[in-house]
Amino acid sequence: MSDTQYFDLHISGLGYLNRAREVSVRRGEPFLAVEVNALHGAADDPQYTRFDCRVNGQEAQALIRQYLDQINDRGRLAADGTTLRHKVLAGFRLGDLYPEVFTHQKGSRQGQIGVSLKARLLKLHWLKVDGRMVYQAQREPTSSASAAEVEATARTPRSEALAGDAVADPAAAQHPVTDASDDDLDALLPQEVCLSRDDPAFTAKKDRLKSQGYRFDGQSRTWRLPGGVS
């Protein structure tokens, strides 16, 4: 009996968890799925990439089920008229990424072709709910994936990863991407930012820096966060 070898492609990052659900399939056992809105780009102006994931890691499955209500929170109206919504931020590792083509069934893009990124959620490194750390995994001895994660990546055929998950329009998920101005991201802001007056968006970027607590340093001609390294 020959051993099968695999080449693993893993994606690590941090992002907001949304739309956790049990998915039923015609042939096979139901499985747990979740959307990961991963952050990337500049820390003071991040962009998002959405991954629709099958949850394969056992610890990840337990955590998703434990905080299912917070992840799926649709928001509630506060006394002052603002909408309150639980924010679940996680450090993650994904595997077996592949694109799936679909047709938009509604909205302004009805009838157009779209692409949904599918993957497996192998591990949650840490989990925050409303800025409070509720879980932190033990440090791994190396940056490579554990044998259990490799097995979780390989044991289910890719064609079954999210089969039967009837989401007509993944881009129109019921949970909007959470605003990246959340306090969880404050620690990721750079201590020093250079901003040229020749920048076409100079005024807007300056106002954004001020709102984030930056102050202009006339000596170095840069914007700095209070308490940063001088």
MARBA-3410 file (N, C-alpha, C, O; in Angstrom, 1 decimal):
230
0.9,-1.2,0.0,0.0,0.0,0.0,0.9,1.2,0.0,1.7,1.5,0.9 ~ 0.8,2.0,-1.0,1.6,3.2,-1.2,1.0,4.4,-0.4,-0.2,4.6,-0.3 ~ 1.9,5.2,0.1,1.5,6.5,0.8,1.3,7.6,-0.2,2.1,7.8,-1.1 ~ 0.1,8.3,0.0,-0.2,9.4,-0.9,0.4,10.7,-0.3,0.2,11.0,0.9 ~ 1.1,11.4,-1.1,1.7,12.7,-0.7,0.9,13.9,-1.2,0.3,13.8,-2.2
0.9,14.9,-0.4,0.1,16.1,-0.7,1.0,17.4,-0.6,1.9,17.5,0.2 ~ 0.7,18.3,-1.5,1.3,19.6,-1.4,0.3,20.6,-0.8,-0.8,20.7,-1.4 ~ 0.6,21.2,0.3,-0.3,22.0,1.0,-0.2,23.5,0.7,0.9,24.0,0.6 ~ -1.3,24.1,0.5,-1.3,25.6,0.4,-2.2,26.2,1.5,-3.4,26.0,1.5 ~ -1.6,26.9,2.4,-2.3,27.4,3.5,-2.3,29.0,3.5,-1.4,29.6,3.0
-3.3,29.5,4.0,-3.5,31.0,4.1,-3.7,31.3,5.5,-4.6,30.8,6.2 ~ -2.9,32.2,6.1,-3.0,32.7,7.5,-3.3,34.1,7.5,-2.8,34.9,6.7 ~ -4.0,34.6,8.5,-4.4,36.0,8.6,-5.3,36.2,9.7,-5.5,35.4,10.6 ~ -6.0,37.4,9.7,-7.0,37.6,10.7,-8.2,38.2,10.0,-8.1,38.9,8.9 ~ -9.4,38.0,10.5,-10.6,38.5,9.9,-11.8,38.3,10.7,-11.7,37.6,11.8
-12.9,38.8,10.3,-14.2,38.7,11.0,-15.0,37.4,10.6,-15.0,37.1,9.4 ~ -15.6,36.8,11.5,-16.4,35.6,11.2,-17.8,35.9,11.1,-18.4,36.7,12.0 ~ -18.5,35.4,10.1,-19.9,35.7,9.9,-20.6,34.4,9.3,-19.9,33.5,8.9 ~ -21.9,34.4,9.4,-22.7,33.4,8.8,-22.3,32.0,9.0,-22.0,31.2,8.1 ~ -22.2,31.6,10.3,-21.9,30.2,10.6,-23.2,29.4,10.5,-24.3,29.8,10.9
-23.1,28.2,9.9,-24.3,27.4,9.7,-24.0,25.9,9.5,-22.8,25.6,9.0 ~ -24.9,25.0,9.7,-24.8,23.6,9.4,-25.3,23.5,8.0,-26.4,23.9,7.6 ~ -24.6,22.8,7.1,-24.9,22.6,5.7,-25.3,21.1,5.5,-24.6,20.2,5.9 ~ -26.5,20.9,5.0,-27.0,19.5,4.7,-26.6,19.2,3.2,-26.8,20.1,2.3 ~ -26.3,18.0,3.0,-26.0,17.5,1.6,-26.8,16.3,1.3,-27.2,15.6,2.2
-27.1,16.1,0.0,-27.9,15.0,-0.4,-27.2,13.6,-0.1,-27.9,12.7,0.4 ~ -25.9,13.6,-0.3,-25.2,12.3,-0.1,-24.0,12.7,0.9,-23.1,13.4,0.5 ~ -24.1,12.2,2.1,-23.0,12.5,3.0,-23.5,13.1,4.3,-24.7,13.5,4.4 ~ -22.7,13.3,5.2,-23.0,13.9,6.5,-23.0,15.4,6.4,-22.3,16.0,5.6 ~ -23.9,16.1,7.2,-23.9,17.5,7.2,-22.6,18.0,7.8,-21.9,17.3,8.5
-22.3,19.3,7.5,-21.0,19.8,8.0,-21.2,21.3,8.4,-22.2,21.9,8.0 ~ -20.2,21.8,9.2,-20.3,23.2,9.7,-19.5,24.1,8.7,-18.4,23.7,8.2 ~ -20.1,25.2,8.4,-19.5,26.2,7.5,-19.5,27.6,8.1,-20.4,27.8,9.0 ~ -18.6,28.5,7.7,-18.6,29.8,8.2,-17.9,30.7,7.2,-17.1,30.2,6.4 ~ -18.3,32.0,7.1,-17.6,32.9,6.3,-16.5,33.7,7.1,-16.7,34.0,8.2
-15.4,33.8,6.4,-14.2,34.6,7.0,-14.0,35.8,6.1,-13.6,35.7,4.9 ~ -14.2,37.0,6.7,-13.9,38.2,6.0,-12.5,38.7,6.4,-12.3,39.3,7.4 ~ -11.5,38.2,5.6,-10.1,38.4,5.9,-9.7,39.9,5.6,-10.0,40.4,4.6 ~ -8.8,40.4,6.5,-8.3,41.8,6.3,-7.0,41.7,5.6,-6.1,40.8,5.9 ~ -6.7,42.7,4.7,-5.4,42.8,4.1,-5.2,44.2,3.7,-6.1,45.0,3.6
-3.9,44.6,3.4,-3.6,45.9,3.0,-3.1,46.7,4.1,-2.8,46.2,5.2 ~ -3.2,48.1,3.9,-2.7,49.0,5.0,-3.5,48.9,6.2,-4.7,48.8,6.2 ~ -2.8,48.9,7.4,-3.5,48.7,8.7,-4.5,49.9,8.9,-5.5,49.7,9.6 ~ -4.2,51.1,8.4,-5.1,52.2,8.7,-6.2,52.3,7.6,-7.0,53.2,7.7 ~ -6.2,51.4,6.6,-7.2,51.4,5.6,-7.3,50.1,5.0,-7.1,49.9,3.8
-7.7,49.0,5.8,-7.7,47.7,5.3,-8.8,47.4,4.3,-9.8,48.0,4.2 ~ -8.5,46.3,3.5,-9.5,45.8,2.5,-9.9,44.4,3.0,-9.3,43.9,3.9 ~ -11.0,43.9,2.4,-11.5,42.6,2.8,-11.5,41.6,1.7,-11.8,42.0,0.5 ~ -11.3,40.4,2.0,-11.5,39.3,1.0,-12.4,38.2,1.7,-12.0,37.8,2.8 ~ -13.5,37.8,1.1,-14.4,36.9,1.8,-14.1,35.5,1.3,-14.0,35.2,0.1
-14.0,34.6,2.3,-13.8,33.1,2.1,-15.0,32.4,2.7,-15.3,32.6,3.8 ~ -15.6,31.5,1.9,-16.7,30.7,2.4,-16.0,29.3,2.7,-15.5,28.6,1.9 ~ -16.0,29.0,4.0,-15.2,27.9,4.5,-16.0,26.7,5.1,-17.0,26.9,5.8 ~ -15.5,25.6,4.8,-15.9,24.4,5.6,-15.0,24.3,6.8,-13.8,24.3,6.6 ~ -15.6,24.1,8.0,-14.8,24.0,9.2,-14.3,22.6,9.4,-15.1,21.7,9.7
-13.0,22.4,9.2,-12.5,21.0,9.4,-11.8,20.7,10.7,-11.9,19.6,11.2 ~ -11.1,21.7,11.2,-10.4,21.5,12.5,-11.3,21.3,13.7,-12.3,22.0,13.8 ~ -11.1,20.3,14.5,-12.0,20.0,15.6,-12.1,21.1,16.6,-13.2,21.4,17.1 ~ -11.0,21.7,16.9,-11.0,22.8,17.9,-11.8,24.0,17.3,-12.6,24.7,18.0 ~ -11.6,24.2,16.0,-12.3,25.3,15.3,-13.8,25.1,15.3,-14.6,26.0,15.5
-14.2,23.8,15.1,-15.6,23.5,15.1,-16.2,23.8,16.4,-17.3,24.3,16.5 ~ -15.5,23.4,17.5,-16.0,23.6,18.8,-16.2,25.1,19.1,-17.2,25.5,19.7 ~ -15.2,25.9,18.7,-15.3,27.3,19.0,-16.4,28.0,18.2,-17.1,28.8,18.7 ~ -16.6,27.6,16.9,-17.6,28.2,16.1,-19.0,27.9,16.7,-19.8,28.7,16.7 ~ -19.2,26.6,17.1,-20.5,26.3,17.7,-20.7,27.0,19.1,-21.8,27.4,19.4
-19.6,27.2,19.8,-19.7,27.8,21.1,-20.1,29.3,21.0,-20.9,29.8,21.8 ~ -19.6,30.0,19.9,-20.0,31.4,19.7,-20.8,31.6,18.5,-20.7,32.6,17.8 ~ -21.7,30.6,18.2,-22.6,30.7,17.0,-23.5,31.9,17.1,-23.6,32.6,16.1 ~ -24.1,32.2,18.2,-25.0,33.3,18.4,-24.3,34.7,18.1,-24.9,35.5,17.4 ~ -23.1,34.8,18.6,-22.4,36.1,18.4,-21.9,36.2,17.0,-22.0,37.3,16.4
-21.5,35.1,16.3,-21.1,35.2,14.9,-22.2,35.6,14.0,-22.1,36.3,13.1 ~ -23.4,35.0,14.3,-24.6,35.2,13.5,-25.5,36.4,13.9,-26.6,36.6,13.5 ~ -25.0,37.2,14.8,-25.7,38.4,15.3,-26.1,39.3,14.2,-25.2,39.9,13.5 ~ -27.3,39.6,14.0,-27.8,40.5,12.9,-27.9,41.9,13.3,-28.1,42.8,12.5 ~ -27.7,42.2,14.6,-27.7,43.5,15.1,-29.0,43.9,15.8,-30.0,43.2,15.6
-28.9,44.8,16.7,-30.1,45.3,17.5,-30.0,46.8,17.6,-28.9,47.3,17.7 ~ -31.2,47.4,17.7,-31.2,48.9,17.8,-31.0,49.3,19.2,-31.8,48.9,20.1 ~ -30.1,50.2,19.4,-29.8,50.8,20.7,-30.8,52.0,21.0,-31.5,52.4,20.1 ~ -30.8,52.5,22.2,-31.7,53.5,22.6,-31.4,54.8,21.8,-32.3,55.6,21.6 ~ -30.2,55.0,21.4,-29.8,56.2,20.7,-30.0,56.1,19.2,-29.6,57.0,18.4
-30.5,54.9,18.8,-30.8,54.7,17.4,-29.7,54.1,16.6,-29.9,53.7,15.4 ~ -28.6,53.8,17.2,-27.5,53.1,16.6,-27.7,51.6,16.6,-28.4,51.1,17.4 ~ -27.1,50.9,15.7,-27.2,49.5,15.6,-26.0,48.8,16.3,-24.8,49.1,16.0 ~ -26.3,48.0,17.2,-25.3,47.2,18.0,-25.2,45.8,17.4,-26.2,45.2,17.2 ~ -24.0,45.4,17.2,-23.7,44.0,16.7,-22.5,43.4,17.3,-21.4,44.1,17.3
-22.6,42.2,17.7,-21.4,41.5,18.2,-20.4,41.4,17.0,-20.7,41.1,15.9 ~ -19.1,41.6,17.4,-18.0,41.5,16.4,-17.1,40.3,16.8,-16.5,40.3,17.9 ~ -16.9,39.4,16.0,-16.1,38.2,16.3,-14.9,38.2,15.3,-15.0,38.0,14.1 ~ -13.7,38.5,15.9,-12.5,38.6,15.1,-11.6,37.4,15.5,-11.5,37.0,16.6 ~ -10.9,36.9,14.5,-10.1,35.6,14.7,-8.8,35.7,13.9,-8.8,36.2,12.8
-7.8,35.0,14.5,-6.6,34.7,13.7,-6.9,33.3,13.2,-7.3,32.4,13.9 ~ -6.6,33.0,11.9,-7.0,31.8,11.3,-6.0,31.2,10.4,-5.0,31.8,10.0 ~ -6.2,29.9,10.0,-5.4,29.2,9.0,-6.4,28.5,8.1,-7.2,27.7,8.6 ~ -6.3,28.8,6.8,-7.2,28.1,5.8,-6.3,27.2,4.9,-5.1,27.4,4.8 ~ -7.0,26.2,4.3,-6.3,25.4,3.4,-7.2,25.0,2.2,-8.4,25.2,2.3
-6.6,24.5,1.2,-7.3,23.9,0.0,-8.2,25.0,-0.6,-9.4,24.8,-0.8 ~ -7.7,26.1,-0.9,-8.4,27.2,-1.6,-8.8,26.9,-3.0,-7.9,26.4,-3.7 ~ -10.0,27.2,-3.4,-10.4,27.1,-4.8,-11.5,28.0,-5.1,-12.3,28.3,-4.2 ~ -11.7,28.5,-6.4,-12.8,29.3,-6.8,-14.0,28.6,-7.2,-13.8,27.5,-7.8 ~ -15.2,29.1,-7.0,-16.4,28.5,-7.5,-17.2,29.5,-8.2,-17.5,30.6,-7.7
-17.5,29.3,-9.5,-18.3,30.2,-10.3,-19.8,30.1,-10.0,-20.3,29.0,-9.9 ~ -20.5,31.2,-9.9,-21.9,31.2,-9.7,-22.6,32.3,-10.5,-21.9,33.2,-11.0 ~ -23.9,32.3,-10.5,-24.7,33.4,-11.2,-25.5,34.1,-10.2,-26.2,33.5,-9.4 ~ -25.3,35.4,-10.1,-26.1,36.3,-9.2,-27.6,36.1,-9.5,-28.0,36.2,-10.6 ~ -28.4,35.8,-8.5,-29.8,35.5,-8.6,-30.7,36.8,-8.3,-31.9,36.8,-8.6
-30.1,37.8,-7.7,-30.9,38.9,-7.4,-30.0,40.2,-7.2,-28.8,40.1,-7.3 ~ -30.6,41.3,-7.0,-29.9,42.5,-6.8,-29.5,43.2,-8.2,-29.9,42.7,-9.2 ~ -28.6,44.2,-8.1,-28.2,44.9,-9.3,-27.4,44.1,-10.2,-27.3,44.4,-11.4 ~ -26.8,43.0,-9.7,-25.9,42.2,-10.6,-26.6,40.9,-11.0,-26.0,39.9,-11.4 ~ -28.0,40.8,-10.9,-28.7,39.6,-11.3,-28.4,39.2,-12.7,-28.3,40.0,-13.6
-28.1,37.9,-12.8,-27.8,37.3,-14.1,-26.3,37.4,-14.4,-25.9,36.7,-15.4 ~ -25.5,38.1,-13.7,-24.1,38.2,-14.0,-23.3,37.1,-13.3,-23.8,36.5,-12.3 ~ -22.2,36.8,-13.8,-21.3,35.7,-13.3,-20.5,36.3,-12.2,-19.9,37.3,-12.3 ~ -20.4,35.5,-11.1,-19.5,35.9,-9.9,-18.6,34.8,-9.5,-18.8,33.6,-10.0 ~ -17.7,35.0,-8.7,-16.7,34.0,-8.2,-16.7,34.0,-6.7,-16.6,35.1,-6.1
-16.9,32.9,-6.1,-16.8,32.7,-4.6,-15.6,31.9,-4.3,-15.3,30.9,-4.9 ~ -14.8,32.4,-3.3,-13.6,31.7,-2.9,-14.0,30.7,-1.8,-14.5,31.1,-0.7 ~ -13.7,29.4,-2.0,-14.0,28.4,-1.1,-12.7,27.9,-0.4,-11.6,27.9,-1.1 ~ -12.8,27.4,0.8,-11.6,26.9,1.5,-12.0,26.1,2.7,-13.2,26.0,3.0 ~ -11.0,25.5,3.4,-11.3,24.8,4.6,-10.7,25.6,5.8,-9.5,26.1,5.7
-11.5,25.8,6.8,-10.9,26.4,8.0,-10.3,25.3,8.9,-11.0,24.5,9.4 ~ -9.0,25.3,8.9,-8.2,24.3,9.6,-8.0,24.6,11.1,-8.0,23.7,11.9 ~ -7.8,25.9,11.4,-7.3,26.2,12.8,-7.7,27.7,13.1,-7.6,28.6,12.2 ~ -8.1,27.9,14.3,-8.3,29.3,14.9,-7.1,29.5,15.9,-7.0,28.8,16.9 ~ -6.3,30.4,15.6,-5.2,30.7,16.5,-5.6,31.5,17.8,-5.1,31.2,18.9
-6.6,32.3,17.6,-7.2,33.1,18.7,-8.5,33.6,18.3,-8.9,33.7,17.1 ~ -9.3,34.0,19.3,-10.7,34.5,19.0,-11.0,35.6,19.9,-10.8,35.5,21.2 ~ -11.5,36.7,19.4,-12.0,37.9,20.2,-13.5,38.1,19.9,-13.9,38.1,18.8 ~ -14.2,38.4,21.0,-15.6,38.7,20.9,-15.8,40.1,21.5,-15.6,40.3,22.6 ~ -16.2,41.1,20.6,-16.3,42.5,21.1,-15.0,43.0,21.7,-15.1,43.7,22.7
-13.9,42.6,21.1,-12.6,43.1,21.6,-12.0,42.3,22.8,-10.9,42.6,23.3 ~ -12.8,41.3,23.3,-12.3,40.6,24.5,-11.8,39.2,24.0,-12.5,38.5,23.3 ~ -10.5,38.9,24.4,-9.9,37.6,24.0,-10.6,36.5,24.8,-10.6,36.5,26.0 ~ -11.2,35.6,24.0,-12.0,34.5,24.6,-11.3,33.1,24.4,-11.6,32.1,25.0 ~ -10.3,33.1,23.5,-9.6,31.9,23.2,-8.2,32.2,22.6,-8.1,33.1,21.8
-7.2,31.4,23.0,-5.9,31.6,22.4,-5.2,30.2,22.4,-5.0,29.6,23.5 ~ -4.9,29.8,21.2,-4.3,28.4,21.1,-2.9,28.4,21.6,-2.2,29.4,21.7 ~ -2.4,27.2,22.0,-1.0,27.1,22.4,-0.1,27.3,21.2,-0.4,27.0,20.1 ~ 1.1,27.9,21.5,2.0,28.1,20.4,2.5,26.8,19.8,2.8,25.8,20.5 ~ 2.6,26.8,18.5,3.1,25.6,17.8,4.7,25.7,17.8,5.2,26.8,17.8
5.3,24.5,17.9,6.8,24.5,17.9,7.4,25.1,16.6,8.5,25.7,16.7 ~ 6.7,25.0,15.5,7.2,25.5,14.2,6.0,26.2,13.5,4.9,26.0,13.9 ~ 6.3,26.9,12.4,5.3,27.6,11.7,4.5,26.6,10.7,3.5,27.0,10.1 ~ 5.0,25.4,10.6,4.4,24.4,9.7,3.1,23.9,10.3,3.0,23.9,11.5 ~ 2.2,23.4,9.5,1.0,22.9,10.0,1.2,21.5,10.7,2.1,20.8,10.3
0.4,21.2,11.6,0.5,20.0,12.3,0.0,18.8,11.4,-0.7,19.1,10.4 ~ 0.3,17.6,11.8,-0.2,16.5,11.1,-1.7,16.4,11.0,-2.3,16.0,10.0 ~ -2.3,16.8,12.1,-3.8,16.7,12.2,-4.4,17.7,11.2,-5.4,17.4,10.6 ~ -3.8,18.9,11.0,-4.3,19.8,10.0,-4.1,19.3,8.6,-5.0,19.5,7.8 ~ -2.9,18.7,8.4,-2.7,18.2,7.0,-3.7,17.1,6.7,-4.2,17.0,5.6
-4.0,16.3,7.7,-5.0,15.2,7.5,-6.4,15.8,7.2,-7.1,15.4,6.4 ~ -6.8,16.9,8.0,-8.0,17.6,7.8,-8.1,18.2,6.4,-9.2,18.2,5.8 ~ -7.0,18.6,5.8,-7.0,19.2,4.5,-7.3,18.1,3.4,-8.0,18.3,2.5 ~ -6.7,16.9,3.7,-6.7,15.9,2.6,-7.8,14.9,2.6,-8.1,14.3,1.6 ~ -8.5,14.7,3.8,-9.4,13.6,3.9,-10.7,13.7,3.2,-11.4,12.7,2.9
-11.1,15.0,2.8,-12.4,15.2,2.1,-12.2,15.7,0.7,-11.5,16.7,0.6 ~ -12.7,15.0,-0.3,-12.5,15.5,-1.7,-13.0,16.9,-1.8,-14.0,17.3,-1.2 ~ -12.2,17.7,-2.6,-12.6,19.1,-2.7,-13.9,19.3,-3.3,-14.6,20.3,-3.0 ~ -14.4,18.5,-4.2,-15.7,18.6,-4.8,-16.8,18.6,-3.8,-17.9,19.0,-4.1 ~ -16.6,18.0,-2.6,-17.6,17.9,-1.5,-17.4,19.0,-0.5,-18.2,19.0,0.5
-16.5,19.9,-0.7,-16.1,20.9,0.4,-17.3,21.7,0.8,-17.6,21.8,2.0 ~ -18.1,22.3,-0.1,-19.2,23.0,0.3,-20.4,22.6,-0.6,-21.3,23.5,-0.9 ~ -20.4,21.4,-1.1,-21.5,21.0,-2.0,-22.8,21.0,-1.3,-22.9,20.7,-0.1 ~ -23.8,21.5,-2.0,-25.2,21.5,-1.4,-25.4,22.8,-0.6,-26.5,22.9,-0.1 ~ -24.5,23.7,-0.5,-24.7,24.9,0.3,-25.4,25.9,-0.6,-24.8,26.6,-1.4
-26.7,26.0,-0.5,-27.5,26.8,-1.4,-27.5,28.2,-1.0,-28.4,28.8,-0.4 ~ -26.4,28.9,-1.4,-26.3,30.4,-1.3,-26.3,31.0,-2.7,-25.3,30.9,-3.4 ~ -27.5,31.5,-3.1,-27.6,32.0,-4.5,-26.7,33.1,-4.8,-26.2,33.3,-5.9 ~ -26.4,34.0,-3.8,-25.6,35.2,-4.1,-24.6,35.4,-2.9,-25.0,36.1,-2.0 ~ -23.4,34.7,-2.9,-22.5,34.9,-1.8,-22.1,36.3,-1.5,-21.8,36.7,-0.4
-22.1,37.2,-2.5,-21.7,38.5,-2.3,-22.8,39.3,-1.6,-22.5,40.4,-1.1 ~ -24.0,38.8,-1.5,-25.1,39.5,-0.8,-25.4,38.8,0.5,-26.6,38.6,0.9 ~ -24.4,38.3,1.3,-24.6,37.6,2.5,-25.3,38.5,3.5,-25.2,39.7,3.4 ~ -26.0,37.9,4.4,-26.9,38.7,5.3,-26.1,39.4,6.4,-26.7,40.3,7.0 ~ -24.8,39.2,6.5,-24.0,39.9,7.5,-23.0,40.8,6.7,-22.2,40.3,6.0
-23.1,42.1,6.9,-22.2,43.0,6.2,-20.8,42.9,6.8,-20.7,42.5,7.9 ~ -19.8,43.3,6.0,-18.4,43.3,6.5,-18.3,44.3,7.6,-18.8,45.5,7.5 ~ -17.7,43.9,8.7,-17.6,44.8,9.9,-16.7,45.9,9.6,-15.6,45.7,9.0 ~ -17.0,47.1,10.1,-16.1,48.3,9.9,-14.8,48.1,10.5,-14.7,47.7,11.7 ~ -13.7,48.3,9.8,-12.4,48.1,10.3,-11.9,49.1,11.3,-10.8,49.0,11.7
-12.7,50.1,11.6,-12.3,51.1,12.6,-12.5,50.5,14.0,-12.3,51.2,15.0 ~ -12.9,49.2,14.1,-13.1,48.6,15.4,-11.8,48.7,16.3,-10.7,48.6,15.7 ~ -12.0,48.8,17.6,-10.9,48.9,18.5,-9.9,47.8,18.4,-8.7,47.9,18.8 ~ -10.3,46.6,18.0,-9.4,45.4,17.9,-8.3,45.7,17.0,-7.2,45.1,17.1 ~ -8.4,46.6,16.0,-7.4,46.9,15.0,-6.4,48.0,15.4,-5.5,48.3,14.7
-6.7,48.7,16.5,-5.9,49.8,16.9,-4.4,49.4,17.0,-3.5,50.2,16.7 ~ -4.2,48.2,17.6,-2.8,47.8,17.8,-2.0,47.6,16.5,-0.8,47.5,16.5 ~ -2.8,47.5,15.4,-2.1,47.2,14.1,-1.8,48.5,13.4,-1.1,48.4,12.3 ~ -2.2,49.6,13.9,-1.9,50.9,13.2,-0.4,51.2,13.3,0.2,51.0,14.3 ~ 0.2,51.7,12.2,1.6,52.0,12.2,1.9,53.2,13.2,1.0,54.1,13.3
3.0,53.3,13.8,3.3,54.4,14.7,3.6,55.7,14.0,3.4,56.7,14.5 ~ 4.0,55.5,12.7,4.4,56.7,12.0,3.9,56.6,10.5,4.0,55.6,9.9 ~ 3.3,57.7,10.0,2.8,57.7,8.7,3.3,59.0,8.0,3.2,60.1,8.5 ~ 3.8,58.8,6.7,4.2,59.9,5.9,3.0,60.2,4.9,2.5,59.4,4.3 ~ 2.7,61.5,4.9,1.6,61.9,4.0,2.0,63.2,3.2,2.3,64.2,3.8
2.0,63.0,1.9,2.5,64.1,1.1,1.3,65.1,0.7,0.2,64.6,0.5 ~ 1.6,66.4,0.7,0.6,67.3,0.3,0.2,67.2,-1.1,-0.8,67.7,-1.6 ~ 1.0,66.5,-1.9,0.8,66.3,-3.3,-0.2,65.2,-3.6,-0.7,65.0,-4.7 ~ -0.5,64.4,-2.5,-1.5,63.3,-2.6,-2.9,63.9,-2.9,-3.3,64.8,-2.2 ~ -3.6,63.5,-4.0,-4.9,64.0,-4.3,-5.9,63.8,-3.2,-6.9,64.6,-3.1
-5.7,62.8,-2.4,-6.7,62.6,-1.2,-6.1,63.1,0.1,-6.4,62.6,1.1 ~ -5.2,64.2,0.0,-4.5,64.6,1.2,-5.5,65.0,2.3,-5.3,64.6,3.5 ~ -6.5,65.8,2.0,-7.4,66.3,3.1,-8.1,65.1,3.7,-8.2,65.1,5.0 ~ -8.7,64.2,2.9,-9.4,63.1,3.5,-8.5,62.2,4.3,-8.9,61.8,5.4 ~ -7.3,61.9,3.9,-6.4,61.1,4.6,-5.9,61.8,5.9,-5.8,61.1,7.0
-5.7,63.1,5.8,-5.3,63.9,7.0,-6.4,63.8,8.1,-6.2,63.6,9.3 ~ -7.7,64.0,7.7,-8.8,63.9,8.6,-8.9,62.5,9.2,-9.2,62.3,10.4 ~ -8.6,61.5,8.4,-8.7,60.1,8.9,-7.6,59.8,9.9,-7.9,59.2,11.0 ~ -6.4,60.3,9.7,-5.3,60.2,10.6,-5.7,60.9,12.0,-5.4,60.3,13.0 ~ -6.2,62.1,11.9,-6.6,62.8,13.1,-7.7,62.0,13.9,-7.6,61.9,15.1
-8.6,61.4,13.2,-9.7,60.7,13.9,-9.1,59.4,14.5,-9.7,58.9,15.5 ~ -8.0,58.9,14.0,-7.4,57.7,14.6,-6.4,58.1,15.7,-5.8,57.2,16.3 ~ -6.2,59.4,16.0,-5.4,59.8,17.1,-4.0,60.2,16.7,-3.2,60.6,17.6 ~ -3.7,60.3,15.4,-2.4,60.7,15.0,-2.2,62.2,15.2,-3.2,63.0,15.1 ~ -1.0,62.7,15.5,-0.6,64.1,15.6,0.6,64.4,14.7,1.5,63.6,14.6
0.5,65.6,14.1,1.6,65.9,13.1,2.9,66.3,13.9,2.8,67.2,14.8 ~ 4.0,65.7,13.5,5.3,66.1,14.1,6.0,67.0,13.1,6.5,66.5,12.0 ~ 6.1,68.2,13.4,6.7,69.2,12.5,8.2,69.0,12.3,8.7,69.4,11.2 ~ 8.9,68.4,13.2,10.3,68.1,13.1,10.6,67.1,12.1,11.5,67.2,11.2 ~ 9.9,65.9,12.1,10.1,64.8,11.2,9.2,64.9,10.0,9.4,64.1,9.1
8.2,65.8,10.0,7.3,66.0,8.9,6.5,64.7,8.7,6.2,64.3,7.6 ~ 6.1,64.0,9.8,5.3,62.8,9.7,4.2,62.9,10.7,4.2,63.7,11.6 ~ 3.2,62.0,10.6,2.1,61.9,11.5,2.5,60.7,12.5,2.8,59.6,12.0 ~ 2.3,60.9,13.8,2.7,59.9,14.8,1.5,59.7,15.7,0.7,60.6,16.0 ~ 1.5,58.4,16.2,0.6,58.1,17.3,1.2,58.5,18.6,2.4,58.3,18.8
0.4,59.1,19.6,1.0,59.4,20.9,1.5,58.2,21.5,0.9,57.1,21.5 ~ 2.7,58.3,22.1,3.4,57.2,22.8,4.2,56.3,21.9,4.8,55.3,22.3 ~ 4.3,56.7,20.6,5.1,56.0,19.6,6.6,56.2,19.8,7.0,57.1,20.6 ~ 7.3,55.4,19.1,8.8,55.6,19.2,9.2,56.8,18.6,8.9,57.1,17.4 ~ 10.0,57.7,19.2,10.4,58.9,18.7,11.7,58.8,17.9,12.2,59.8,17.4
END
